[in-house]
Amino acid sequence: MMIAIPLDETKKNVCVSFGRAPYYLFHNTETNTSDIIENPAARAAGGAGIQAAQFVADHSADTVITVRCGQNASDVLLASGIAVYQSAQTSAADNLKLLAEGKLEKLSHFHPGFHGKA
């Protein structure tokens, strides 16, 4: 399983913004290895959520853990067969542990987005 988590500037904590997160953690559960990659959509003029979702899909993620997610980004994720889980802790490592223990809930509410807002 490849898990993607949007990270804040600390590169350790889950970012509250899915599309504009500065980094993404990609964790491979089969090899127990992780990579942190800069999010190319973070500074997009528009459509950051869609671009970030495509970035996640392009990196073969099949699971996302996030605080929240916009509708357009979720459409891309779900169409790509990517499961979306609600983050329950600040730390990305803690969320990975909770997911492995089956203690994270699937994200069921997707907001309309922050189009034109910071």
C-alpha positions in Angstrom: 0.0 0.0 0.0 1.2 3.5 -0.8 -0.1 6.1 1.6 0.1 9.9 0.9 -0.1 12.5 3.6 0.0 16.3 3.0 2.7 17.8 5.3 3.3 21.2 6.7 6.6 23.1 6.8 7.9 20.9 9.6 7.8 17.9 7.3 6.4 15.9 10.3 2.9 17.1 10.8 -0.2 16.8 8.7 -1.0 20.0 6.9 -4.6 21.3 7.2 -4.6 22.2 3.5 -4.6 19.3 1.0 -3.9 21.2 -2.2 -1.5 23.8 -0.9 0.5 21.6 1.5 4.2 22.4 1.0 5.1 18.7 1.0 3.7 15.2 0.7 4.8 12.1 2.6 4.6 8.9 0.5 4.8 5.8 2.7 5.2 2.4 1.2 3.8 -0.2 3.7 5.4 -3.1 1.9 8.9 -1.8 2.2 8.3 0.4 5.2 10.0 3.3 3.5 9.0 6.9 3.2 9.8 9.8 0.9 8.9 13.4 1.4 8.4 15.3 -1.9 7.7 19.0 -2.5 4.1 19.5 -3.7 4.3 21.2 -7.1 0.7 22.4 -6.7 1.4 24.4 -3.6 1.9 27.6 -5.4 -0.6 27.1 -8.2 -2.6 30.1 -9.2 -5.7 28.0 -9.2 -6.8 24.4 -9.1 -4.3 23.4 -6.4 -6.5 20.7 -5.0 -7.0 19.0 -8.4 -3.3 19.3 -9.2 -2.3 17.9 -5.8 -4.7 15.0 -6.2 -3.2 14.2 -9.6 0.3 14.4 -8.1 -0.8 11.9 -5.5 -2.3 9.6 -8.1 0.8 9.9 -10.3 2.9 8.7 -7.3 0.8 5.5 -7.1 -0.9 6.3 -3.8 -3.9 4.1 -3.0 -4.6 5.8 0.3 -4.6 9.4 1.5 -4.8 10.7 5.1 -5.8 14.3 5.3 -7.5 16.8 7.6 -9.9 17.9 4.9 -10.3 17.8 1.2 -12.2 19.8 -1.4 -14.8 18.3 -3.7 -12.8 18.7 -6.9 -9.7 17.1 -5.4 -11.8 14.3 -3.9 -13.4 13.7 -7.3 -9.9 13.1 -8.7 -8.8 10.9 -5.8 -12.0 8.7 -5.8 -12.0 8.4 -9.6 -8.4 7.1 -9.3 -9.5 4.5 -6.7 -7.7 6.2 -3.8 -9.3 5.8 -0.4 -9.4 9.0 1.7 -9.1 8.9 5.5 -9.6 11.6 8.1 -6.5 12.5 10.0 -7.0 12.0 13.7 -3.6 13.3 15.0 -1.2 16.1 14.2 1.8 13.9 13.6 2.0 12.0 10.3 3.7 9.1 12.0 0.8 8.8 14.5 -1.7 8.8 11.7 0.2 6.0 9.9 0.1 3.9 13.1 -3.6 4.6 13.5 -4.4 3.6 9.9 -2.4 0.3 10.4 -4.5 -0.4 13.5 -7.7 0.3 11.6 -8.5 3.3 13.8 -9.0 6.0 11.2 -12.4 6.8 9.7 -12.9 7.3 6.0 -13.4 11.0 5.1 -17.1 11.3 4.2 -17.5 15.1 3.9 -15.8 17.1 1.1 -16.1 20.8 1.2 -16.8 22.9 -1.9 -13.3 24.3 -2.0 -11.6 27.6 -1.3 -11.7 28.9 -4.9 -10.4 32.4 -4.9 -9.6 32.4 -1.2 -6.3 32.1 0.5 
